[in-house]
């Protein structure tokens, strides 16, 4: 056994029996959480360098570590993990899993800085989609106004000056 997830609301501890575990609602998952707000394949737990890590698999209700929503993060012993709204405490010994020295730095993934916050939130179309939307707009009769486009000619006025 490589550690345990202890439910904070009470219940039996969940043993971490493998070094890579799939957590979700489906029966095919390594750790099955039968709750409506847990995605079919919600997240992944894995050991790297003697420490457990968690990776959100684009779940609907997300993953939090110590109350902060994360995409991927190192889990230190005693950290509080929330899968959707279900909270657990992770217990394990890094030395038993092969950790040597201090824990590795827990810096943000570099991918987070490669796109703007607006596009990460889904508020801006990627450039290819913008060009396709512009082409559709120009050749269709039912033109739509694009609030993000400052260009002229988006609205055809029925009474143009002569």
C-alpha positions as CSV (number, residue, x, y, z in Angstrom):
1,X,0.0,0.0,0.0
2,X,1.3,3.4,-1.0
3,X,-0.9,5.6,1.2
4,X,-4.5,6.3,2.1
5,X,-7.3,8.8,1.3
6,X,-9.2,9.4,4.6
7,X,-12.7,10.8,4.0
8,X,-13.1,14.0,6.2
9,X,-16.9,13.4,6.5
10,X,-16.4,10.0,8.0
11,X,-16.2,6.6,6.3
12,X,-13.6,3.9,5.5
13,X,-10.1,5.0,4.4
14,X,-9.4,4.4,0.7
15,X,-6.1,2.5,0.2
16,X,-3.8,3.7,-2.6
17,X,-2.8,0.3,-3.9
18,X,-1.0,1.3,-7.1
19,X,1.4,4.2,-8.1
20,X,-1.0,5.4,-10.7
21,X,-4.8,5.6,-10.0
22,X,-7.8,6.8,-12.0
23,X,-10.5,8.4,-9.8
24,X,-14.1,8.7,-11.1
25,X,-17.7,7.6,-11.1
26,X,-17.2,4.7,-13.6
27,X,-16.8,1.1,-12.4
28,X,-13.6,0.9,-14.6
29,X,-11.8,3.4,-12.4
30,X,-9.3,2.4,-9.7
31,X,-11.1,4.5,-7.1
32,X,-14.8,4.6,-7.7
33,X,-16.7,7.5,-6.2
34,X,-20.4,6.9,-6.8
35,X,-21.6,10.5,-6.6
36,X,-23.6,12.5,-9.3
37,X,-21.2,15.4,-9.1
38,X,-18.1,13.3,-9.8
39,X,-17.2,12.9,-13.5
40,X,-16.8,9.5,-15.1
41,X,-13.0,10.0,-15.3
42,X,-12.5,12.8,-12.8
43,X,-8.8,12.9,-11.9
44,X,-5.6,10.9,-11.8
45,X,-3.4,10.3,-8.8
46,X,0.2,9.3,-9.5
47,X,3.6,9.0,-7.7
48,X,6.5,11.0,-9.1
49,X,9.8,11.2,-7.2
50,X,8.3,9.7,-4.0
51,X,5.4,12.2,-3.9
52,X,1.8,11.9,-4.8
53,X,0.5,14.2,-7.5
54,X,-3.1,14.9,-8.7
55,X,-4.1,15.8,-12.2
56,X,-7.6,17.0,-13.1
57,X,-8.9,15.2,-16.2
58,X,-11.1,18.1,-17.4
59,X,-13.8,17.3,-14.9
60,X,-16.9,19.3,-14.5
61,X,-16.6,20.1,-10.8
62,X,-12.9,20.2,-10.6
63,X,-10.3,19.3,-8.0
64,X,-9.1,21.3,-5.0
65,X,-6.0,20.9,-2.9
66,X,-6.2,22.7,0.5
67,X,-9.2,24.7,-0.8
68,X,-7.5,25.9,-4.1
69,X,-8.7,24.7,-7.5
70,X,-5.8,23.0,-9.4
71,X,-5.1,21.4,-12.7
72,X,-2.0,19.5,-11.4
73,X,-0.4,19.7,-8.1
74,X,1.9,17.8,-5.7
75,X,0.1,16.4,-2.7
76,X,2.1,16.5,0.5
77,X,1.2,14.2,3.4
78,X,-1.7,15.7,5.3
79,X,-3.0,17.8,2.4
80,X,-6.7,18.1,2.0
81,X,-8.0,16.9,-1.4
82,X,-11.5,17.7,-2.7
83,X,-12.8,15.7,-5.6
84,X,-15.9,17.7,-6.6
85,X,-17.3,18.5,-3.1
86,X,-16.0,15.3,-1.5
87,X,-13.1,16.0,0.9
88,X,-10.2,13.6,1.8
89,X,-6.9,13.8,3.6
90,X,-4.0,12.1,2.0
91,X,-1.6,10.2,4.2
92,X,1.6,8.6,3.1
93,X,5.4,8.5,3.7
94,X,7.5,10.1,0.9
95,X,10.6,8.2,2.2
96,X,8.7,4.9,1.7
97,X,7.9,5.9,-1.9
98,X,11.6,6.7,-2.7
99,X,11.8,10.4,-2.0
100,X,15.2,11.7,-1.2
101,X,15.9,15.2,0.2
102,X,13.5,18.1,0.3
103,X,10.3,18.0,-1.9
104,X,10.7,19.2,-5.5
105,X,9.6,22.8,-6.2
106,X,5.9,23.0,-6.7
107,X,5.8,25.6,-9.5
108,X,3.0,26.2,-11.9
109,X,3.0,24.3,-15.2
110,X,4.6,26.4,-18.0
111,X,1.5,25.8,-20.2
112,X,-0.5,28.2,-18.0
113,X,1.5,31.1,-19.4
114,X,1.1,30.2,-23.0
115,X,-2.4,31.5,-23.5
116,X,-4.3,34.5,-22.2
117,X,-6.7,34.3,-19.3
118,X,-9.6,35.3,-21.5
119,X,-9.0,32.4,-23.9
120,X,-8.5,30.0,-20.9
121,X,-11.9,31.1,-19.7
122,X,-13.4,30.5,-23.1
123,X,-14.2,34.2,-23.7
124,X,-12.0,34.6,-26.8
125,X,-12.1,32.5,-29.9
126,X,-8.8,31.1,-31.0
127,X,-7.5,32.9,-34.2
128,X,-8.6,30.1,-36.5
129,X,-12.1,30.2,-35.2
130,X,-12.1,34.0,-35.4
131,X,-11.1,33.9,-39.1
132,X,-13.8,31.2,-39.8
133,X,-16.4,33.3,-38.0
134,X,-15.4,36.4,-40.0
135,X,-15.7,34.5,-43.3
136,X,-19.1,33.1,-42.3
137,X,-20.2,36.5,-41.3
138,X,-19.2,38.1,-44.6
139,X,-20.8,35.6,-47.0
140,X,-24.1,34.9,-45.1
141,X,-27.2,37.0,-45.3
142,X,-28.0,36.6,-41.6
143,X,-25.0,38.4,-40.4
144,X,-24.3,38.6,-36.7
145,X,-22.6,41.4,-34.8
146,X,-19.4,40.3,-33.1
147,X,-18.8,42.3,-29.9
148,X,-15.1,41.5,-29.9
149,X,-14.6,42.8,-33.5
150,X,-14.0,46.5,-33.7
151,X,-13.8,46.5,-37.5
152,X,-16.2,48.5,-39.7
153,X,-19.1,47.0,-41.7
154,X,-20.5,44.6,-39.2
155,X,-23.9,46.1,-39.3
156,X,-25.6,46.9,-42.6
157,X,-27.8,49.9,-42.3
158,X,-31.0,49.7,-44.4
159,X,-31.0,53.4,-45.1
160,X,-27.5,54.2,-46.3
161,X,-26.9,57.8,-47.3
162,X,-26.8,58.3,-51.0
